[in-house]
Structure formats: structure tokens, C-alpha cells
Amino acid sequence: MSLPRQLSDRTFAALADDLRTVRTLDLTSAMAPDPVGTMTVSTAPGLAKVVYVGLSVPPIGMDSHMLFAFTPADSAIPHFTLDAVEANGYLAFHLDLVPRAELASHLAYVNAAFQPLTPAFEEASELFGASRAAISPRQYAMMSPWMLVHRATEEQFRAAGRFVEAYLEHWRTLLAKGLPEEVVASLGDTDLAARDARNRANLFSREVDPVWANVSRLLGDERTDRIRAELITDGVGDGDG
């Protein structure tokens, strides 16, 4: 099992108790007779949905595993995301908690939801240095300043697990305990659901993220847009896709 798959599987298992898969979709490609990946949609108490997308295509040297754990539309708890990838001989990962409110104008929210990540962020920044993966300023604008997005050697990638664990532990603590009442009150000027819908539509748009063009070349537009729709919306249905 590849290092990205190991990290993704371990993280998925630790996301939440009582995860239940409600929908699966085989991802097929003209490049191979068998499915090249899977999308699963799961749910758990306290979460809107968890979306996993795994793609493994040895002929083009790609092994990619993406996790997004979405909190409910009216929640201020950030979403959790991890991408773990091996492509063209390079290892990379992307780790973040996605803000539910604008950070510059909500210091109490920053202090409660993100500031505790700083020791892990600073340690990771020192370990990985300038080996950042390609990501545009527009994508940065939709994530958090604590986002880790790095290329890595095999040794570094193995070490990345401890940063994933630190971010995940903090996120699970937020889920379990909630934000302090005064922090929630300070977000009264924000329509959390409306802001999240706009942010996700932008974050997963073809215009902002060029990865979707690459996915379309592999899976076709219809399957790619089905994945994007799953990431943009909160709906969870029963049955296989």
C-alpha cells in the first residue's frame, strides 16, 4: 500500500466515531479497463458528510487520496481536509481546517479555532521549508493561513503524519466541545450557511482549481462534475451511485 493511501486510510479511520458509508461511486477512465478509483460519501454524528476520492493510475504515475470532512451548514467549526498524493515520482500533501467565517474581522474565532494549530504549523514549516506544492493565491484566499501544502521526500512524508494527527486532534476537540459561547456570539454578523456555500462553490470551481481539468482528462467531464457537486453540496442520500 502506498504512503499516501496509508496516511489517508489512517486519517479517515480517525475522523469520527460511527462513520457510515451511504454512497459509493466507481471512477472509470478510458485509460484502463477497470475502475481507476472510488468516491465514497459517509456520515457521522456531528458532521454533514465526509467525502473521500481515491485515484490510482500506475501508467501515469498517479496515486491521489483526498478527504473532506464537512461540518453542518450552520456550524462555525471548520471543515477538515487532507490530500495525500504521489505523482510523477513526487510525494505531496495538503492539510488544513477550512474557515467558516472571515478571519481578519473575527479575532476571537481565530484564537479559538486556529491559533492552537500554530506550534504544529511552525514545526512543519521548519521541516519542509520552501518545498511548497503549487497552489494559487486565489486558492489560498479560500483556505486558512495555517494551511500546510508541501512536496516531500519519503522521510518527510512519513513525518507529516504527526502534523495530520495534531490538526485532527484539535479539530475533533472542537467538534466534541464546541466553540465558546462568546466566540459563537462574535460571529453573529455572518450567515454561516450562505458564506460556506459561496466559499465551497469557489473552492471547487474549475476556474479556481486547475486540478479539475486534469481529472476531466482522466474521468471525463460528467464524472468529474459529479465529484465537484458532492463537494459543493451538503446533501447525503442512501444507496450506491
C-alpha positions in Angstrom: 0.0 0.0 0.0 1.4 3.4 -1.0 2.4 6.0 1.6 -0.4 8.4 0.5 -3.0 5.6 0.8 -1.7 4.7 4.3 -1.9 8.2 5.5 -5.4 8.7 4.0 -6.8 5.5 5.4 -5.4 6.1 8.9 -6.8 9.6 8.9 -10.2 8.5 7.6 -10.5 5.9 10.3 -9.7 8.6 13.0 -12.1 11.3 11.7 -15.1 10.3 13.7 -16.8 7.6 15.6 -19.6 5.7 13.9 -18.8 6.7 10.3 -21.3 5.1 8.0 -20.9 5.0 4.2 -24.1 6.0 2.4 -23.0 6.3 -1.2 -20.2 4.9 -3.4 -19.2 5.6 -7.0 -16.6 3.7 -9.0 -14.5 6.1 -11.1 -13.8 4.8 -14.5 -11.4 6.0 -17.3 -10.8 5.3 -20.9 -7.1 4.7 -19.8 -7.9 1.4 -18.1 -10.5 -1.4 -18.3 -11.1 -1.5 -14.6 -12.1 1.5 -12.3 -9.2 3.8 -11.5 -10.6 5.0 -8.2 -13.6 5.4 -5.9 -15.6 8.1 -4.3 -17.3 7.4 -1.1 -19.7 9.6 0.9 -20.1 8.9 4.6 -21.8 10.5 7.5 -21.3 10.5 11.3 -22.9 12.3 14.2 -22.0 15.9 14.2 -20.9 16.0 10.6 -22.7 16.9 7.4 -20.7 14.5 5.3 -17.3 13.0 4.7 -16.2 12.7 1.0 -13.2 10.5 0.1 -11.9 10.4 -3.5 -9.1 8.0 -4.3 -7.5 7.7 -7.8 -4.7 5.3 -8.6 -3.4 5.2 -12.2 0.0 3.5 -12.3 0.5 4.1 -16.1 0.7 7.8 -15.5 2.4 7.5 -12.1 -0.6 8.9 -10.1 -1.8 7.9 -6.6 -4.1 10.5 -5.1 -6.3 10.4 -2.0 -8.5 13.3 -0.9 -10.5 13.6 2.3 -13.0 16.3 3.1 -15.0 16.2 6.4 -17.7 18.8 6.3 -19.4 20.2 9.4 -23.1 21.2 9.2 -24.1 24.3 7.3 -25.0 26.3 10.4 -21.8 25.3 12.3 -18.8 27.6 12.8 -16.5 24.6 13.3 -14.1 24.5 10.3 -14.1 21.7 7.8 -11.2 19.3 7.9 -9.3 18.4 4.7 -6.3 16.2 3.7 -4.9 15.5 0.3 -2.1 12.9 0.1 -0.6 12.4 -3.3 2.2 10.7 -5.3 2.5 11.9 -8.8 5.4 11.7 -11.3 7.7 10.5 -8.6 6.9 13.3 -6.1 5.1 13.0 -2.8 3.0 15.9 -1.5 0.3 16.6 1.0 -2.3 19.3 1.7 -3.7 19.7 5.2 -6.0 22.4 6.6 -9.0 23.4 8.5 -11.3 25.5 6.2 -12.6 28.6 7.9 -16.4 29.2 8.3 -16.1 32.9 8.8 -13.8 35.7 7.7 -10.7 35.6 9.9 -9.4 39.1 9.8 -12.5 40.5 11.4 -13.1 37.8 13.9 -10.1 37.5 16.2 -11.9 35.5 18.9 -12.7 32.9 16.3 -9.1 32.9 15.1 -7.9 32.4 18.6 -10.2 29.5 19.4 -10.3 27.7 16.1 -6.9 28.2 14.5 -4.3 29.6 16.9 -3.8 26.3 18.7 -2.5 24.9 15.4 0.4 27.3 15.4 3.1 25.0 17.1 2.4 22.2 14.6 2.3 24.7 11.7 5.6 26.3 12.6 7.3 22.9 13.1 6.1 21.7 9.7 7.2 24.9 8.1 10.7 24.4 9.5 10.8 20.8 8.4 9.5 21.3 4.9 11.0 24.8 4.3 10.3 26.2 0.8 9.2 22.9 -0.7 5.6 24.1 -1.2 3.3 22.5 -3.7 1.8 24.6 -6.4 -1.3 26.5 -5.3 -2.6 29.8 -6.5 -3.3 33.0 -4.4 -7.0 32.6 -5.1 -6.9 29.1 -3.6 -5.1 30.5 -0.6 -7.8 33.1 -0.1 -10.4 30.3 0.4 -8.4 28.3 2.9 -6.7 29.3 6.2 -3.2 30.8 6.9 -2.5 27.6 8.8 -2.7 25.5 5.6 0.2 23.1 5.0 0.8 22.3 1.4 4.2 20.8 0.7 6.1 18.5 -1.5 8.0 15.9 0.5 10.7 13.3 0.4 9.7 9.8 1.6 11.2 10.6 5.0 9.4 13.9 5.2 6.2 12.4 4.1 6.3 9.8 6.9 6.9 12.7 9.4 3.9 14.5 8.0 1.7 12.1 9.9 2.3 13.8 13.2 1.1 17.1 11.8 -2.0 15.5 10.4 -2.6 14.0 13.9 -2.1 17.4 15.6 -4.6 19.1 13.2 -7.1 16.2 13.5 -6.9 16.1 17.3 -7.6 19.8 17.5 -10.5 19.6 15.1 -12.0 16.6 16.9 -11.7 18.6 20.2 -13.7 21.5 18.5 -16.3 19.0 17.4 -16.6 17.5 20.8 -16.6 20.6 23.0 -17.9 23.2 20.5 -16.7 26.8 20.4 -17.1 29.0 23.5 -20.4 30.9 23.6 -18.7 34.3 23.3 -16.9 33.1 20.1 -20.2 32.0 18.6 -21.8 35.3 19.6 -19.0 37.2 17.9 -20.0 35.5 14.6 -23.5 37.0 14.7 -22.7 39.1 11.6 -22.0 36.1 9.5 -24.6 33.9 7.7 -22.6 30.7 8.2 -24.5 28.6 5.7 -24.6 31.2 3.0 -20.9 32.0 3.3 -19.9 28.4 3.3 -22.0 27.7 0.1 -20.2 30.6 -1.6 -16.8 29.5 -0.4 -17.2 25.9 -1.4 -18.6 26.8 -4.9 -15.5 28.9 -5.4 -13.0 26.5 -3.8 -14.2 23.6 -6.0 -14.7 25.6 -9.2 -13.0 24.7 -12.4 -11.9 28.3 -12.8 -10.1 28.5 -9.5 -8.6 25.0 -9.3 -6.8 23.7 -12.4 -6.8 20.1 -11.0 -10.3 19.6 -12.3 -9.1 19.9 -15.9 -6.6 17.1 -15.2 -9.3 15.0 -13.5 -11.6 15.6 -16.5 -8.9 14.3 -18.9 -8.8 11.1 -16.8 -12.5 10.6 -15.9 -14.4 12.7 -18.3 -16.5 15.8 -17.5 -19.6 14.1 -16.2 -17.8 12.0 -13.5 -15.6 15.0 -12.6 -18.6 17.3 -12.2 -20.4 14.6 -10.1 -17.4 14.7 -7.7 -17.4 18.5 -7.6 -21.2 18.5 -6.9 -20.6 16.2 -4.0 -18.0 18.5 -2.5 -20.1 21.7 -3.0 -23.4 20.4 -1.6 -24.3 19.1 1.8 -26.9 16.5 0.7 -26.4 12.9 1.7 -28.5 10.2 0.0 -28.9 6.5 0.5 -27.8 3.9 -2.0 -24.9 3.4 -4.4 -24.2 5.9 -7.1 
